[in-house]
């Protein structure tokens, strides 16, 4: 590959995410200002307020899923596998039953009876 093309890929990788984020911020601001003041009677807001809403919603609802989050999931899975290796077949079945009961709402059903 030509050296000229390598530079353009790095340029795109560095500039595209911020440009996309700015575009999404503008779309959120425009939709909010066009729809919600008439529907709900709320105030319009600026571009920077729209960006703040996007960041806040990412923190509250999206979390931060990156290499760290994947590493934590992998570590928990390995810990569970290691824990299961030391169990007998009866203990594994009992463990599975307990978690099946917890995940199917068995805990809450017991309290409501």
MDTraj code that builds the backbone (N, CA, C; nanometers):
import mdtraj as md
import numpy as np

residues = "UNK UNK UNK UNK UNK UNK UNK UNK UNK UNK UNK UNK UNK UNK UNK UNK UNK UNK UNK UNK UNK UNK UNK UNK UNK UNK UNK UNK UNK UNK UNK UNK UNK UNK UNK UNK UNK UNK UNK UNK UNK UNK UNK UNK UNK UNK UNK UNK UNK UNK UNK UNK UNK UNK UNK UNK UNK UNK UNK UNK UNK UNK UNK UNK UNK UNK UNK UNK UNK UNK UNK UNK UNK UNK UNK UNK UNK UNK UNK UNK UNK UNK UNK UNK UNK UNK UNK UNK UNK UNK UNK UNK UNK UNK UNK UNK UNK UNK UNK UNK UNK UNK UNK UNK UNK UNK UNK UNK UNK UNK UNK UNK UNK".split()
xyz = np.array([
    [0.0850, -0.1179, 0.0000],
    [0.0000, 0.0000, 0.0000],
    [0.0890, 0.1234, 0.0000],
    [0.0476, 0.2203, -0.0726],
    [0.1205, 0.3442, -0.0849],
    [0.1200, 0.4204, 0.0473],
    [0.2283, 0.4889, 0.0792],
    [0.2401, 0.5660, 0.2032],
    [0.1338, 0.6751, 0.2102],
    [0.0949, 0.7299, 0.0952],
    [-0.0077, 0.8346, 0.0905],
    [-0.1416, 0.7816, 0.1434],
    [-0.1763, 0.6583, 0.1136],
    [-0.3021, 0.6001, 0.1582],
    [-0.3000, 0.5664, 0.3070],
    [-0.1836, 0.5279, 0.3593],
    [-0.1734, 0.5002, 0.5023],
    [-0.2047, 0.6246, 0.5839],
    [-0.1574, 0.7384, 0.5406],
    [-0.1843, 0.8636, 0.6117],
    [-0.3323, 0.8980, 0.6069],
    [-0.3980, 0.8719, 0.4963],
    [-0.5393, 0.9065, 0.4856],
    [-0.6257, 0.8178, 0.5753],
    [-0.5867, 0.6911, 0.5968],
    [-0.6624, 0.6038, 0.6871],
    [-0.6541, 0.6542, 0.8299],
    [-0.5351, 0.6934, 0.8735],
    [-0.5206, 0.7468, 1.0085],
    [-0.6005, 0.8755, 1.0239],
    [-0.5997, 0.9567, 0.9219],
    [-0.6747, 1.0815, 0.9232],
    [-0.8239, 1.0535, 0.9418],
    [-0.8749, 0.9533, 0.8699],
    [-1.0168, 0.9165, 0.8796],
    [-1.0483, 0.8568, 1.0161],
    [-0.9613, 0.7724, 1.0688],
    [-0.9846, 0.7106, 1.1992],
    [-0.9854, 0.8122, 1.3126],
    [-0.9077, 0.9181, 1.2967],
    [-0.9000, 1.0202, 1.4015],
    [-1.0158, 1.1184, 1.3901],
    [-1.0541, 1.1561, 1.2704],
    [-1.1554, 1.2608, 1.2532],
    [-1.2994, 1.2114, 1.2433],
    [-1.3222, 1.0898, 1.1967],
    [-1.4596, 1.0431, 1.1765],
    [-1.5408, 1.0315, 1.3055],
    [-1.4907, 0.9705, 1.4138],
    [-1.5739, 0.9618, 1.5348],
    [-1.6187, 1.0973, 1.5904],
    [-1.5307, 1.1983, 1.6008],
    [-1.5803, 1.3278, 1.6499],
    [-1.6812, 1.3930, 1.5562],
    [-1.6626, 1.3767, 1.4269],
    [-1.7569, 1.4349, 1.3310],
    [-1.8927, 1.3659, 1.3435],
    [-1.8926, 1.2335, 1.3594],
    [-2.0178, 1.1598, 1.3777],
    [-2.0861, 1.2037, 1.5068],
    [-2.0080, 1.2182, 1.6152],
    [-2.0641, 1.2612, 1.7431],
    [-2.1253, 1.4004, 1.7324],
    [-2.0577, 1.4912, 1.6633],
    [-2.1125, 1.6264, 1.6448],
    [-2.2402, 1.6220, 1.5610],
    [-2.2437, 1.5355, 1.4600],
    [-2.3637, 1.5215, 1.3778],
    [-2.4809, 1.4652, 1.4569],
    [-2.4556, 1.3648, 1.5403],
    [-2.5619, 1.3075, 1.6229],
    [-2.6111, 1.4120, 1.7230],
    [-2.5192, 1.4901, 1.7792],
    [-2.5586, 1.5967, 1.8721],
    [-2.6500, 1.6967, 1.8025],
    [-2.6159, 1.7341, 1.6808],
    [-2.6989, 1.8292, 1.6061],
    [-2.8376, 1.7689, 1.5779],
    [-2.8433, 1.6403, 1.5447],
    [-2.9719, 1.5741, 1.5191],
    [-3.0571, 1.5720, 1.6458],
    [-2.9959, 1.5393, 1.7608],
    [-3.0702, 1.5382, 1.8879],
    [-3.1240, 1.6772, 1.9187],
    [-3.0404, 1.7796, 1.9026],
    [-3.0829, 1.9163, 1.9292],
    [-3.1987, 1.9562, 1.8368],
    [-3.1862, 1.9242, 1.7106],
    [-3.2897, 1.9619, 1.6142],
    [-3.4214, 1.8893, 1.6427],
    [-3.4154, 1.7603, 1.6679],
    [-3.5378, 1.6866, 1.6981],
    [-3.6024, 1.7365, 1.8270],
    [-3.5215, 1.7603, 1.9296],
    [-3.5750, 1.8112, 2.0568],
    [-3.6452, 1.9449, 2.0333],
    [-3.5746, 2.0359, 1.9646],
    [-3.6288, 2.1702, 1.9467],
    [-3.7493, 2.1747, 1.8533],
    [-3.7601, 2.0796, 1.7623],
    [-3.8747, 2.0771, 1.6702],
    [-3.9959, 2.0077, 1.7314],
    [-3.9730, 1.9046, 1.8124],
    [-4.0839, 1.8231, 1.8609],
    [-4.1290, 1.8550, 2.0026],
    [-4.0385, 1.8518, 2.0961],
    [-4.0772, 1.8541, 2.2367],
    [-4.1351, 1.9868, 2.2870],
    [-4.0912, 2.1023, 2.2399],
    [-4.1561, 2.2246, 2.2884],
    [-4.3061, 2.2288, 2.2553],
    [-4.3440, 2.1784, 2.1402],
    [-4.4860, 2.1791, 2.1031],
    [-4.5635, 2.0665, 2.1701],
    [-4.5017, 1.9493, 2.1851],
    [-4.5713, 1.8337, 2.2424],
    [-4.5823, 1.8453, 2.3939],
    [-4.4696, 1.8728, 2.4600],
    [-4.4664, 1.8718, 2.6058],
    [-4.4540, 2.0104, 2.6683],
    [-4.4304, 2.1112, 2.5883],
    [-4.4175, 2.2467, 2.6411],
    [-4.2849, 2.2723, 2.7112],
    [-4.1805, 2.1961, 2.6763],
    [-4.0492, 2.2176, 2.7374],
    [-3.9724, 2.3225, 2.6582],
    [-3.8670, 2.3757, 2.7189],
    [-3.7853, 2.4778, 2.6526],
    [-3.6945, 2.4148, 2.5472],
    [-3.6570, 2.4930, 2.4490],
    [-3.5566, 2.4502, 2.3516],
    [-3.4204, 2.4554, 2.4192],
    [-3.3246, 2.3801, 2.3656],
    [-3.1908, 2.3915, 2.4208],
    [-3.0856, 2.4017, 2.3126],
    [-2.9653, 2.4404, 2.3557],
    [-2.8562, 2.4693, 2.2632],
    [-2.7828, 2.3413, 2.2233],
    [-2.6896, 2.3597, 2.1333],
    [-2.6061, 2.2496, 2.0857],
    [-2.5284, 2.1868, 2.2014],
    [-2.4720, 2.2690, 2.2877],
    [-2.3910, 2.2182, 2.3987],
    [-2.4761, 2.1462, 2.5019],
    [-2.5983, 2.1916, 2.5220],
    [-2.6885, 2.1206, 2.6115],
    [-2.7271, 1.9851, 2.5530],
    [-2.7452, 1.9786, 2.4217],
    [-2.7751, 1.8516, 2.3558],
    [-2.6574, 1.7549, 2.3719],
    [-2.5359, 1.8071, 2.3608],
    [-2.4178, 1.7233, 2.3792],
    [-2.4122, 1.6720, 2.5236],
    [-2.4455, 1.7571, 2.6178],
    [-2.4484, 1.7157, 2.7579],
    [-2.5516, 1.6068, 2.7816],
    [-2.6686, 1.6191, 2.7196],
    [-2.7729, 1.5170, 2.7322],
    [-2.7237, 1.3838, 2.6750],
    [-2.6552, 1.3882, 2.5615],
    [-2.6031, 1.2646, 2.5020],
    [-2.5000, 1.1973, 2.5930],
    [-2.4094, 1.2757, 2.6477],
    [-2.3067, 1.2200, 2.7360],
    [-2.3711, 1.1647, 2.8623],
    [-2.4648, 1.2395, 2.9202],
    [-2.5335, 1.1933, 3.0411],
    [-2.6112, 1.0646, 3.0154],
    [-2.6802, 1.0563, 2.9018],
    [-2.7556, 0.9348, 2.8718],
    [-2.6621, 0.8166, 2.8485],
    [-2.5453, 0.8399, 2.7922],
    [-2.4466, 0.7328, 2.7741],
    [-2.3982, 0.6819, 2.9092],
    [-2.3739, 0.7746, 3.0017],
    [-2.3282, 0.7353, 3.1348],
    [-2.4378, 0.6584, 3.2079],
    [-2.5606, 0.7089, 3.2044],
    [-2.6686, 0.6488, 3.2814],
    [-2.7213, 0.5193, 3.2211],
    [-2.7358, 0.5148, 3.0900],
    [-2.8030, 0.4016, 3.0265],
    [-2.7107, 0.3120, 2.9452],
    [-2.6036, 0.3660, 2.8906],
    [-2.5187, 0.2872, 2.8021],
    [-2.4011, 0.2239, 2.8712],
    [-2.3545, 0.2848, 2.9776],
    [-2.2360, 0.2338, 3.0445],
    [-2.1133, 0.2561, 2.9583],
    [-2.0042, 0.2010, 3.0027],
    [-1.8800, 0.2120, 2.9278],
    [-1.8341, 0.0712, 2.8953],
    [-1.8628, 0.0279, 2.7751],
    [-1.8292, -0.1074, 2.7331],
    [-1.7090, -0.0997, 2.6408],
    [-1.5970, -0.1272, 2.6946],
    [-1.4752, -0.1291, 2.6156],
    [-1.3965, -0.2525, 2.6505],
    [-1.2677, -0.2425, 2.6358],
    [-1.1827, -0.3559, 2.6684],
    [-1.1897, -0.3865, 2.8173],
    [-1.2057, -0.2834, 2.9012],
    [-1.2134, -0.3070, 3.0449],
    [-1.3378, -0.3877, 3.0794],
    [-1.4523, -0.3504, 3.0228],
    [-1.5759, -0.4229, 3.0496],
    [-1.5689, -0.5662, 3.0019],
    [-1.5104, -0.5884, 2.8862],
    [-1.4952, -0.7238, 2.8338],
    [-1.4001, -0.8033, 2.9216],
    [-1.2949, -0.7392, 2.9689],
    [-1.2004, -0.8074, 3.0568],
    [-1.2647, -0.8498, 3.1874],
    [-1.3522, -0.7641, 3.2418],
    [-1.4216, -0.7990, 3.3655],
    [-1.5151, -0.9173, 3.3435],
    [-1.5881, -0.9192, 3.2304],
    [-1.6771, -1.0315, 3.2008],
    [-1.5974, -1.1605, 3.1847],
    [-1.4836, -1.1526, 3.1150],
    [-1.3996, -1.2706, 3.0971],
    [-1.3471, -1.3216, 3.2309],
    [-1.3077, -1.2282, 3.3185],
    [-1.2552, -1.2674, 3.4484],
    [-1.3635, -1.3366, 3.5322],
    [-1.4859, -1.2840, 3.5293],
    [-1.5950, -1.3466, 3.6035],
    [-1.6266, -1.4854, 3.5480],
    [-1.6250, -1.4980, 3.4160],
    [-1.6527, -1.6277, 3.3541],
    [-1.5451, -1.7300, 3.3894],
    [-1.4195, -1.6876, 3.3871],
    [-1.3109, -1.7790, 3.4239],
    [-1.3213, -1.8195, 3.5707],
    [-1.3590, -1.7245, 3.6561],
    [-1.3752, -1.7554, 3.7982],
    [-1.4862, -1.8590, 3.8177],
    [-1.5966, -1.8422, 3.7459],
    [-1.7071, -1.9370, 3.7565],
    [-1.6661, -2.0747, 3.7052],
    [-1.5934, -2.0792, 3.5941],
    [-1.5465, -2.2071, 3.5411],
    [-1.4525, -2.2755, 3.6399],
    [-1.3644, -2.1971, 3.7012],
    [-1.2717, -2.2531, 3.7989],
    [-1.3474, -2.3067, 3.9201],
    [-1.4493, -2.2345, 3.9616],
    [-1.5310, -2.2768, 4.0753],
    [-1.6064, -2.4064, 4.0419],
    [-1.6576, -2.4162, 3.9191],
    [-1.7343, -2.5335, 3.8778],
    [-1.6444, -2.6565, 3.8615],
    [-1.5171, -2.6373, 3.8263],
    [-1.4261, -2.7509, 3.8073],
    [-1.4057, -2.8296, 3.9362],
    [-1.4074, -2.7605, 4.0494],
    [-1.3834, -2.8265, 4.1767],
    [-1.5063, -2.8918, 4.2371],
    [-1.6204, -2.8846, 4.1677],
    [-1.7452, -2.9395, 4.2220],
    [-1.7721, -3.0797, 4.1680],
    [-1.8407, -3.1571, 4.2506],
    [-1.8859, -3.2876, 4.2033],
    [-2.0104, -3.2665, 4.1163],
    [-2.0565, -3.3740, 4.0501],
    [-2.1736, -3.3628, 3.9638],
    [-2.2977, -3.3216, 4.0425],
    [-2.3114, -3.3730, 4.1646],
    [-2.4278, -3.3374, 4.2468],
    [-2.4238, -3.1902, 4.2860],
    [-2.3054, -3.1411, 4.3212],
    [-2.2912, -3.0001, 4.3574],
    [-2.3202, -2.9089, 4.2378],
    [-2.2759, -2.9514, 4.1189],
    [-2.3027, -2.8729, 3.9984],
    [-2.4527, -2.8638, 3.9721],
    [-2.5229, -2.9757, 3.9857],
    [-2.6679, -2.9766, 3.9642],
    [-2.7389, -2.8876, 4.0659],
    [-2.6958, -2.8955, 4.1923],
    [-2.7553, -2.8125, 4.2966],
    [-2.7307, -2.6648, 4.2673],
    [-2.6080, -2.6307, 4.2260],
    [-2.5718, -2.4933, 4.1913],
    [-2.6583, -2.4419, 4.0756],
    [-2.6744, -2.5250, 3.9725],
    [-2.7565, -2.4869, 3.8572],
    [-2.9024, -2.4660, 3.8972],
    [-2.9531, -2.5517, 3.9834],
    [-3.0920, -2.5390, 4.0296],
    [-3.1126, -2.4101, 4.1073],
    [-3.0174, -2.3778, 4.1927],
    [-3.0283, -2.2537, 4.2715],
    [-3.0319, -2.1338, 4.1782],
    [-2.9430, -2.1291, 4.0793],
    [-2.9398, -2.0154, 3.9883],
    [-3.0595, -2.0136, 3.8947],
    [-3.1074, -2.1293, 3.8570],
    [-3.2276, -2.1345, 3.7735],
    [-3.3460, -2.0781, 3.8511],
    [-3.3526, -2.1127, 3.9791],
    [-3.4607, -2.0638, 4.0645],
    [-3.4495, -1.9125, 4.0836],
    [-3.3270, -1.8620, 4.1023],
    [-3.3072, -1.7181, 4.1202],
    [-3.3422, -1.6415, 3.9924],
    [-3.3034, -1.6957, 3.8784],
    [-3.3250, -1.6262, 3.7518],
    [-3.4691, -1.6349, 3.7031],
    [-3.5431, -1.7352, 3.7470],
    [-3.6811, -1.7490, 3.7004],
    [-3.7803, -1.6806, 3.7939],
    [-3.7308, -1.6068, 3.8907],
    [-3.8197, -1.5372, 3.9819],
    [-3.8614, -1.6217, 4.1004],
    [-3.7956, -1.7350, 4.1210],
    [-3.8295, -1.8218, 4.2325],
    [-3.8137, -1.7546, 4.3674],
    [-3.7158, -1.6668, 4.3790],
    [-3.6924, -1.5962, 4.5045],
    [-3.8116, -1.5081, 4.5382],
    [-3.8636, -1.4361, 4.4398],
    [-3.9743, -1.3455, 4.4639],
    [-4.1052, -1.4220, 4.4843],
    [-4.1194, -1.5334, 4.4146],
    [-4.2408, -1.6136, 4.4312],
    [-4.2518, -1.6704, 4.5720],
    [-4.1408, -1.7076, 4.6332],
    [-4.1408, -1.7616, 4.7691],
    [-4.1882, -1.6577, 4.8688],
    [-4.1468, -1.5308, 4.8478],
    [-4.1860, -1.4250, 4.9409],
    [-4.3310, -1.3843, 4.9255],
    [-4.3864, -1.4040, 4.8086],
    [-4.5248, -1.3623, 4.7840],
    [-4.6271, -1.4660, 4.8285],
    [-4.5852, -1.5853, 4.8619],
    [-4.6787, -1.6922, 4.8978],
    [-4.7380, -1.6712, 5.0350],
])
top = md.Topology()
chain = top.add_chain()
for i, resn in enumerate(residues, 1):
    res = top.add_residue(resn, chain, resSeq=i)
    for name in ("N", "CA", "C"):
        top.add_atom(name, md.element.get_by_symbol(name[0]), res)
traj = md.Trajectory(xyz[None], top)
